C-alpha cells in the first residue's frame, strides 16, 4: 500500500450529499452505469437524448491514466485534448469512474479530469477475473482501511465530490456497516449493486433489493440502486422496494437504449427530432405501427447511434470494438434468428482481416469505413425486419398478440424487430430454496451461497442471467 499523503484541501467550497445531487446533478432518477468499452461518448450522447439524466464513463485504470508515459491510453480512456468529453453542452452531468488500489495514483488521475466532470467515482464492484488479478473493484471489499483512505484522499483534495459504487456482502448487517464506512470516508453518493461479487456471468441471479433498502435507510447521502432492471416498469418497482433516489442501469440499457423512455412518451422519431445534430429517423410503416416509444425498432436505435458516431463534428470517435459490441446487443433479437446467419457473421467480420462488404478506401477519408459497413448491415436488417412486420399487419396482429412469454423466466419476449432485454437461464442446473425470505441459488460450485431476497415476480426471475460473453466484454462494477 502506498503511504498516505496529506495534501492541502481546495480553498473553494464544494457541494456535498443531497445539495450536490440536487443543484449540480439535477436529482437524476435515470442513470447509465459505467461499462467498459460501452458507455463511451457516442453512446452517452444517444442515451441522454433517450432520457438518461446522469451517465458514468467506462471504468478507467488509475495507475495507467496517471502515468505521463501512457499518452495513448489517456486518449482512449478520456480524451482531454478533444475537449468533447465532459463538455458542459454535450456531456454533462458526467461522473468519471476509476479503478484503483493506490490513493496517490488515484488522486493524480482524478485531478486530470476534475475540471471536466461533476464527480469522480471509485469502482468497488467489478467482480471479474481481471479485477481480481489487478486487485481492484470488488476484490478490495475486505480491505476497508485502504478503501477509506482512497475515498478520503479524494474527498479532502479534489474540487469536486467523490462517489462510490459497490457490491453487497451476503449479510445485510455487514453491507450496511460497509456503506456507512464509505459515507464516513467522504463518499457523497453511494451506488449499491445488490449482488455479491460471486454473482456474475451465468451465475448472475437476482439482485437483493432488501440489501439496497437497508443501505438507503442507514446513510444520509443519496443512494442509487443497481440490479434487476430489464423493462421500464422495473424502474418504479425498484424505487418503490428500495426507497433509492435513482436507478442505475447497465446491460438492460445496452440492449434497449430507450429503456428510460416510458410507454406513454412521444414516438421515438419525435423525441429524436429535438436533437439538432442527429437527424430524426424516418419511421418504417409496419415496424412503426407495431412498436412503442419504450420498445422502438432496434434498427432505428442502431442507425441513430451510428449517425452520432459518423457525425463530422464528433472528434472523439469510439473504437471498433465498442461499436461492434453495441451492434450485436441492439440487433440481437434479429441476428439471433434462423435465416440471419449471414448478417450475424458479416457483423462479426467487420474490421477483422479485411472482412465485411466495404474496403478500407470506401466511404470517405475519415477512417470510419467500418462504421459505414455497420450501417450497411443495419439497413439490410431493417429491410428484413420490415418484411416480417408487414406480414404481421394484415393478420390484424398487435404488439400484445405478438408478445410471447418465456417459459423459463415468465418474462415477455417482444416481436423480434423491437429493442428488448436479453436474458437466459443459466445452463448449470440449480436448486432454488426459499429460506427466511431469502433465495438460495445452489449449484455444484456454490452450495450454500446466499444470493438474494425474493423481491420480484415469482421465483423464476431469480434464474435470469445475461449473455455469456458479456462479463468479459462488458465489465460492469
C-alpha positions in Angstrom: 0.0 0.0 0.0 1.3 3.5 -0.8 2.0 5.8 2.1 -0.7 8.2 3.0 0.0 11.7 1.6 -1.6 14.7 3.3 -2.3 17.5 0.8 -3.9 20.9 1.2 -7.7 20.9 0.6 -9.2 23.0 -2.1 -10.0 26.5 -0.9 -13.4 26.8 -2.7 -16.4 25.2 -1.1 -17.9 22.2 -2.9 -21.4 21.0 -2.6 -22.0 17.6 -0.9 -24.7 15.0 -0.5 -28.2 16.0 -1.4 -27.2 19.6 -2.1 -24.8 18.3 -4.8 -27.3 15.7 -6.0 -30.0 18.4 -6.5 -28.1 21.5 -7.5 -25.3 20.1 -9.7 -26.7 16.8 -11.0 -30.4 17.8 -11.1 -31.7 15.0 -8.9 -31.2 12.3 -11.5 -33.5 9.3 -11.5 -32.3 7.5 -14.6 -28.6 6.7 -14.6 -26.4 4.8 -17.1 -23.8 2.6 -15.4 -20.0 2.7 -16.1 -19.4 0.0 -18.7 -16.0 -0.8 -20.2 -16.0 -0.1 -23.9 -19.7 0.6 -23.9 -20.6 3.8 -22.1 -18.3 5.8 -24.4 -19.1 9.4 -25.6 -21.2 8.5 -28.6 -23.4 6.1 -26.5 -23.6 8.8 -23.8 -24.9 11.3 -26.4 -27.5 8.8 -27.6 -28.5 7.9 -24.0 -29.1 11.5 -23.0 -31.4 12.0 -26.0 -33.4 9.0 -24.8 -33.9 10.1 -21.2 -30.7 9.3 -19.3 -30.2 12.0 -16.7 -26.7 11.0 -15.4 -24.0 8.9 -17.0 -20.8 7.4 -15.9 -17.7 6.9 -18.1 -16.3 3.5 -18.6 -14.0 2.4 -15.8 -10.5 3.9 -16.2 -7.4 2.3 -14.8 -6.0 5.0 -12.4 -2.4 3.5 -12.5 -2.2 3.8 -16.3 -4.1 7.1 -16.6 -1.8 8.8 -14.0 1.4 7.8 -15.9 2.7 10.6 -18.1 4.0 8.0 -20.5 0.6 6.5 -21.1 -0.5 9.0 -23.7 -2.3 6.6 -25.9 -4.2 5.1 -23.0 -5.2 8.5 -21.8 -6.6 9.5 -25.2 -8.6 6.3 -25.4 -9.9 6.3 -21.9 -10.9 10.0 -21.6 -9.8 12.3 -24.4 -8.8 15.6 -22.8 -7.3 17.4 -25.8 -10.5 17.0 -27.9 -12.5 18.9 -25.2 -15.7 16.9 -26.1 -15.8 14.5 -23.2 -17.2 16.3 -20.2 -18.1 19.4 -22.2 -20.9 21.3 -20.5 -23.1 21.5 -23.6 -22.5 17.9 -24.8 -21.6 15.5 -22.0 -23.0 16.5 -18.6 -23.9 15.6 -16.0 -21.0 13.2 -16.0 -19.2 11.1 -13.4 -15.8 9.7 -14.3 -15.1 6.2 -12.7 -11.6 5.0 -11.8 -10.4 1.5 -10.7 -7.5 1.9 -8.3 -5.7 0.4 -5.3 -3.3 3.3 -4.6 -4.5 6.6 -3.2 -1.7 8.7 -4.7 -2.2 7.3 -8.2 -6.0 7.7 -7.8 -5.6 11.3 -6.8 -3.2 12.1 -9.6 -5.7 10.6 -12.2 -8.7 12.3 -10.6 -7.0 15.7 -10.8 -6.5 15.3 -14.5 -10.3 15.1 -15.1 -11.8 17.1 -12.2 -12.4 20.2 -14.4 -14.2 18.0 -16.9 -16.8 16.2 -14.8 -19.1 16.6 -11.9 -17.7 13.9 -9.6 -15.2 11.1 -9.6 -16.4 7.6 -8.7 -14.3 4.7 -7.3 -15.1 1.2 -8.6 -15.6 -1.1 -5.7 -17.8 -3.5 -7.6 -16.2 -5.1 -10.6 -16.3 -8.9 -10.0 -14.3 -10.1 -13.0 -11.1 -12.0 -13.0 -9.2 -9.0 -14.4 -10.2 -7.1 -11.3 -9.0 -10.0 -9.1 -5.6 -10.0 -10.8 -5.3 -6.2 -10.6 -6.6 -6.1 -7.0 -9.4 -3.6 -7.6 -13.1 -3.4 -7.8 -15.0 -5.9 -5.6 -11.7 -7.6 -4.6 -10.9 -4.6 -2.4 -14.0 -5.4 -0.4 -12.1 -6.8 2.5 -9.6 -4.0 2.8 -11.7 -1.3 4.4 -8.7 0.7 5.6 -7.4 1.1 2.0 -10.9 1.9 0.7 -11.4 4.6 3.4 -8.0 6.1 2.5 -8.7 6.3 -1.2 -12.1 7.9 -0.7 -10.9 10.3 1.9 -7.9 11.3 -0.1 -10.2 12.4 -3.0 -12.8 13.9 -0.6 -10.1 16.0 1.0 -8.2 17.1 -2.0 -10.5 17.4 -5.0 -12.6 20.4 -6.1 -15.4 18.0 -6.9 -17.2 15.3 -4.9 -16.2 11.6 -4.7 -18.7 8.8 -5.1 -18.5 5.0 -4.8 -20.2 2.1 -6.5 -20.0 -1.2 -4.6 -21.4 -4.7 -4.3 -23.1 -6.2 -1.2 -22.0 -8.8 1.3 -24.2 -11.8 1.9 -25.1 -10.3 5.3 -27.3 -7.2 5.3 -25.7 -6.1 8.6 -22.2 -6.1 7.1 -23.3 -4.4 3.9 -24.8 -1.6 6.0 -21.6 -1.2 8.0 -19.6 -1.1 4.8 -21.9 1.6 3.3 -21.6 3.6 6.5 -17.8 3.4 6.3 -17.9 4.6 2.7 -20.0 7.6 3.8 -17.7 8.4 6.7 -14.8 8.4 4.3 -16.4 11.1 2.3 -18.5 9.4 -0.5 -21.3 11.8 -1.5 -23.3 9.3 -3.5 -23.4 5.6 -3.0 -24.5 3.2 -5.7 -25.4 -0.2 -4.3 -25.3 -3.1 -6.7 -27.4 -5.6 -4.9 -25.3 -8.7 -5.8 -22.4 -10.3 -4.1 -19.2 -10.5 -6.1 -19.7 -14.2 -6.8 -22.8 -13.3 -8.8 -21.5 -12.8 -12.3 -21.9 -14.3 -15.8 -24.3 -17.2 -15.8 -24.5 -17.1 -12.0 -25.7 -13.5 -12.1 -29.1 -14.3 -10.5 -31.3 -11.7 -8.8 -30.1 -8.6 -7.1 -31.2 -8.1 -3.5 -33.4 -5.1 -3.0 -33.5 -5.8 0.7 -29.8 -5.0 1.0 -30.2 -1.8 -1.0 -33.2 -0.7 1.1 -31.2 -1.3 4.3 -28.3 0.8 2.9 -30.7 3.6 2.0 -32.2 3.7 5.5 -28.8 3.7 7.1 -27.0 6.5 5.3 -27.6 10.2 4.8 -26.3 10.6 1.3 -28.2 9.8 -1.9 -28.3 6.2 -2.9 -28.6 4.7 -6.4 -30.0 1.2 -6.8 -28.4 -1.1 -9.3 -29.7 -4.5 -10.5 -32.8 -6.3 -12.0 -33.7 -3.6 -14.5 -34.9 -5.2 -17.8 -38.0 -3.2 -18.6 -39.1 0.4 -17.9 -41.7 -0.9 -15.4 -38.9 -2.4 -13.3 -37.6 1.1 -12.5 -40.6 2.1 -10.5 -40.7 -1.3 -8.8 -37.1 -0.9 -7.8 -37.6 2.6 -6.5 -40.6 1.5 -4.5 -38.9 -1.5 -3.0 -35.6 0.1 -2.1 -36.5 3.7 -1.5 -33.5 4.7 -3.6 -33.1 8.1 -5.1 -32.4 6.8 -8.6 -31.8 3.6 -10.6 -28.6 2.8 -12.4 -28.9 0.5 -15.4 -26.3 -1.4 -17.2 -26.9 -4.2 -19.7 -30.7 -3.6 -19.9 -29.9 -0.2 -21.3 -27.4 -1.6 -23.8 -29.9 -3.9 -25.3 -32.6 -1.2 -25.4 -31.2 2.4 -25.4 -34.8 3.6 -25.0 -35.1 1.9 -21.6 -35.7 5.2 -19.8 -38.5 6.2 -22.3 -41.9 5.4 -20.8 -44.7 3.8 -22.7 -46.7 7.0 -22.6 -44.0 9.1 -24.2 -43.9 10.6 -27.7 -42.8 8.3 -30.6 -39.1 7.9 -30.9 -39.0 9.9 -34.1 -40.5 12.9 -32.3 -38.1 12.6 -29.3 -35.0 12.4 -31.6 -36.3 15.3 -33.8 -35.4 17.6 -31.0 -31.7 16.7 -31.3 -30.4 19.1 -34.0 -27.1 17.2 -34.5 -28.8 13.9 -35.1 -31.4 13.5 -37.9 -34.7 12.1 -36.8 -35.2 8.6 -38.2 -37.8 8.1 -40.8 -40.5 5.7 -39.4 -40.8 2.4 -41.2 -44.5 1.9 -41.8 -45.1 -1.6 -40.4 -42.4 -1.6 -37.7 -43.6 1.8 -36.6 -47.1 0.6 -36.3 -46.0 -2.4 -34.3 -43.7 -0.6 -31.8 -43.9 1.7 -28.8 -41.7 4.6 -27.6 -40.3 2.3 -24.9 -39.6 -0.5 -27.4 -38.8 1.0 -30.8 -37.4 -0.8 -33.7 -33.8 -1.8 -32.8 -32.6 -0.8 -36.3 -33.8 2.8 -35.5 -31.7 2.9 -32.4 -28.7 1.4 -34.3 -29.0 3.9 -37.1 -29.3 6.8 -34.7 -26.2 5.7 -32.8 -24.2 5.2 -36.0 -25.2 8.7 -37.2 -23.7 10.1 -34.0 -20.5 8.0 -34.5 -20.2 9.2 -38.1 -21.2 12.8 -37.4 -18.4 15.0 -39.0 -18.2 17.3 -36.0 -17.6 14.5 -33.5 -13.9 14.3 -33.0 -13.8 11.7 -30.2 -14.7 8.6 -32.2 -15.4 5.3 -30.4 -13.2 2.2 -31.1 -14.4 -0.5 -33.5 -14.8 -2.9 -30.5 -17.3 -0.5 -28.8 -19.4 -0.1 -31.9 -19.4 -3.8 -32.7 -20.5 -4.5 -29.2 -23.4 -2.1 -29.5 -24.4 -3.6 -32.8 -24.6 -7.1 -31.5 -26.6 -6.1 -28.5 -29.1 -3.7 -30.2 -29.7 -6.1 -33.1 -29.7 -9.3 -31.1 -33.4 -10.0 -31.5 -32.9 -10.1 -35.2 -29.3 -11.5 -35.5 -30.1 -14.5 -33.3 -33.0 -15.7 -35.5 -32.8 -18.5 -38.1 -32.1 -17.1 -41.6 -30.0 -14.2 -40.2 -26.7 -16.2 -40.0 -25.2 -14.2 -43.0 -25.7 -10.9 -41.3 -24.6 -12.1 -37.9 -21.4 -13.4 -39.5 -20.9 -10.3 -41.5 -21.3 -8.2 -38.4 -18.6 -10.2 -36.7 -16.2 -9.9 -39.6 -16.3 -6.1 -39.8 -12.8 -4.8 -39.3 -11.3 -8.3 -38.9 -8.8 -9.3 -41.5 -10.4 -7.1 -44.2 -13.8 -8.8 -43.6 -17.0 -7.1 -44.5 -18.5 -5.6 -47.6 -16.7 -2.3 -47.8 -13.0 -1.8 -48.4 -10.9 0.5 -46.3 -10.8 3.0 -49.1 -14.5 3.3 -49.4 -16.9 5.7 -47.6 -14.8 8.8 -47.1 -11.4 9.7 -45.9 -12.1 9.8 -42.2 -11.0 6.2 -41.5 -14.5 5.2 -40.4 -15.2 2.9 -43.3 -16.0 0.1 -40.8 -18.8 2.2 -39.2 -20.3 2.7 -42.7 -20.1 -1.1 -43.1 -22.2 -1.5 -39.9 -24.7 1.0 -41.3 -25.0 -1.1 -44.5 -25.7 -4.1 -42.3 -28.3 -2.3 -40.2 -30.1 -1.2 -43.4 -30.3 -4.8 -44.6 -31.5 -6.0 -41.2 -34.1 -3.2 -41.3 -35.3 -4.4 -44.7 -35.8 -8.0 -43.5 -37.5 -6.9 -40.2 -39.9 -4.6 -42.1 -40.9 -7.5 -44.3 -41.6 -9.6 -41.1 -43.6 -6.7 -39.6 -45.5 -6.1 -42.8 -46.5 -9.8 -42.9 -48.0 -9.5 -39.4 -50.1 -6.3 -40.1 -52.7 -7.8 -42.5 -53.4 -10.6 -40.0 -54.5 -7.9 -37.5 -51.7 -8.5 -35.0 -50.8 -6.0 -32.3 -47.7 -5.9 -30.1 -49.8 -7.7 -27.4 -50.8 -10.6 -29.7 -47.2 -10.9 -30.9 -45.7 -10.9 -27.5 -44.8 -14.3 -26.1 -43.9 -15.4 -22.6 -40.5 -17.0 -21.9 -41.4 -20.4 -20.3 -38.3 -20.4 -18.1 -38.5 -16.9 -16.7 -42.0 -15.7 -17.2 -40.7 -12.5 -18.9 -42.1 -11.0 -22.1 -40.5 -11.7 -25.5 -41.4 -8.9 -27.8 -41.6 -9.1 -31.6 -38.1 -9.6 -33.0 -37.9 -6.2 -34.7 -38.2 -4.4 -31.4 -35.5 -3.4 -28.9 -35.8 -5.5 -25.8 -33.7 -7.0 -23.0 -31.8 -10.2 -23.4 -31.9 -12.9 -20.7 -31.4 -16.6 -20.5 -31.5 -19.3 -17.9 -28.1 -20.5 -16.7 -27.0 -23.7 -18.2 -26.0 -25.3 -14.9 -28.9 -26.9 -13.2 -29.6 -25.2 -9.9 -31.8 -25.9 -7.0 -33.7 -22.9 -5.7 -34.6 -22.9 -2.0 -36.5 -20.2 -0.1 -35.2 -19.7 3.4 -36.3 -16.8 5.7 -37.5 -14.7 2.7 -34.2 -15.2 1.0 -33.5 -17.2 -2.1 -30.5 -19.6 -2.2 -29.4 -20.4 -5.7 -27.4 -23.6 -5.1 -25.2 -25.1 -7.9 -22.4 -27.5 -7.9 -19.8 -24.8 -7.4 -21.7 -22.5 -4.9 -23.7 -24.6 -2.4 -25.0 -22.5 0.4 -24.2 -19.1 -1.1 -27.0 -16.7 -0.2 -27.9 -14.9 -3.5 -30.8 -12.5 -2.9 -34.2 -12.0 -1.3 -37.3 -12.8 -3.3 -38.4 -9.4 -4.4 -39.7 -9.7 -8.0 -42.5 -11.5 -9.7 -42.0 -15.2 -9.0 -39.1 -17.4 -8.2 -38.4 -17.9 -11.9 -36.9 -14.4 -12.2 -34.2 -15.4 -9.8 -32.8 -17.6 -12.5 -32.3 -14.8 -15.0 -28.7 -14.5 -16.3 -27.2 -12.5 -19.1 -25.2 -13.4 -22.2 -22.1 -15.5 -21.6 -19.7 -13.2 -23.4 -20.9 -10.1 -21.5 -18.9 -10.5 -18.3 -15.6 -10.3 -20.2 -16.6 -7.9 -22.9 -18.6 -5.5 -20.8 -17.1 -5.1 -17.3 -19.7 -3.6 -15.1 -18.9 -2.7 -11.4 
